[in-house]
Amino acid sequence: MHLPPLDVAVYPVVTMNHGRYVSRSARASSAVSSVSSSSSVSSPTCAPTVNFSGIQRAIQSVFRSSKVTVQQAERLQGRLHQVYLAKVADGSIYVLKCPPHLSTRALRHEKHGLETSYKTLRYLRDYLQGQLPVPEVYQYKEHVGVLGSPYLLMTCVPGRKLSEMLPYLSPGERGSIDRTLGTYVQSISSLNAQRFGMTHNVFANKGSRSWREAFQRLLESALRDCEEMLVTLPYDSIRYYIERHLPALDQVQTPYMVAMDMCDPDNVLVDEQTKQITGLVGFSNVIWGDPLMNAGIANGSDAFFEGYGERPSGTGAPYARQLIYAIYRAIVQIASLYYRPRPRLSDNDARRSLTHAVNTLATL
């Protein structure tokens, strides 16, 4: 895949043996800077090191040629996983995604993110036949590879983050993007499996036989993440009201793919000229269960549901399930901010969403 070269003119460059390590400046926002995101984390206080020779060997092993030369390697900041861009001599750009640094605290559901990304992207490529603009996976090393850790090598998807483009989009352009997103979510929601739960368990045939059981495990994991950090939450009320409405989950009989972070504006890439979606990234948190759990459906616009095909019911068991999932998402968001604090961000919005969902569920 051939992409425009990295715009290094605005980056401070440190010369290294057999190539260059390019460190992104705070003001640079390249079109390829959004290639593989996960939950954001605060930037380290010192410049990260880049294993240039390891990146070189990883790419050469894929193409089985020592003539493939990496010219630049760049570490992307502000992500849970360690993500690198590598530009080779022919102008192609690749992405290497490695596990979080040992000093980075991960939530329970994040600990299999690399494996989940790999299996999900391969599954989407196999079953949707290019219907979604997702990265192509070249290699996955589950154990320690040439980089000294597991890694995932894939193509770089061009585009700029939707979160960065939002101020410059007209209502019509935003509606077109939402409509396309709805179509993509509908496509993913049509894929099903034999068991419920997190992707690494489902693909190992260790998932749950019921959605109720699988969701309870997810919820308890999130609550324990908060409890271990001594986060103040109405734990008893959350467990009580969700327990009271658990029968609503029994209506979900088929496990469908739910890409939890797919519609996050940081994970949707847009062409700056055409204002159309060019790529989707961020598949490290994928669950097999109820499509209503997708945050895109929870916050979808009219245009989104035009693409999706239907709007969820605002009454009865489907509405109860939406409230239960809103509680779960809020808990995860709160936990992530305690584990990895981010400057100028608070958990106020997540707490308001949690309070509203719990109180509304209590009235049903």
HELIX and SHEET records of a PDB file:
HELIX    1   1 VAL A    8  VAL A   10  5                                   3    
HELIX    2   2 PHE A   52  PHE A   63  1                                  12    
HELIX    3   3 ARG A  108  GLU A  110  5                                   3    
HELIX    4   4 GLY A  113  LEU A  128  1                                  16    
HELIX    5   5 LEU A  162  MET A  165  1                                   4    
HELIX    6   6 LEU A  166  TYR A  168  5                                   3    
HELIX    7   7 PRO A  171  SER A  189  1                                  19    
HELIX    8   8 THR A  199  VAL A  202  1                                   4    
HELIX    9   9 TRP A  211  GLU A  228  1                                  18    
HELIX   10  10 TYR A  235  ARG A  244  1                                  10    
HELIX   11  11 LEU A  246  GLN A  251  5                                   6    
HELIX   12  12 PRO A  291  MET A  293  5                                   3    
HELIX   13  13 ALA A  295  ALA A  298  1                                   4    
HELIX   14  14 ASP A  302  TYR A  308  1                                   7    
HELIX   15  15 GLY A  316  TYR A  339  1                                  24    
HELIX   16  16 ASN A  348  THR A  363  1                                  16    
SHEET    1   A 7 VAL A  13  MET A  16  0                                        
SHEET    2   A 7 GLY A  19  VAL A  22 -1                                        
SHEET    3   A 7 VAL A  70  LEU A  76  1                                        
SHEET    4   A 7 GLN A  82  VAL A  88 -1                                        
SHEET    5   A 7 ILE A  93  CYS A  98 -1                                        
SHEET    6   A 7 TYR A 151  THR A 155 -1                                        
SHEET    7   A 7 VAL A 137  LYS A 141 -1                                        
SHEET    1   B 3 ARG A 160  LYS A 161  0                                        
SHEET    2   B 3 VAL A 268  VAL A 270 -1                                        
SHEET    3   B 3 ILE A 277  LEU A 280 -1                                        
SHEET    1   C 3 GLY A 197  MET A 198  0                                        
SHEET    2   C 3 VAL A 286  GLY A 289 -1                                        
SHEET    3   C 3 TYR A 256  ALA A 259 -1                                        
END                                                                             
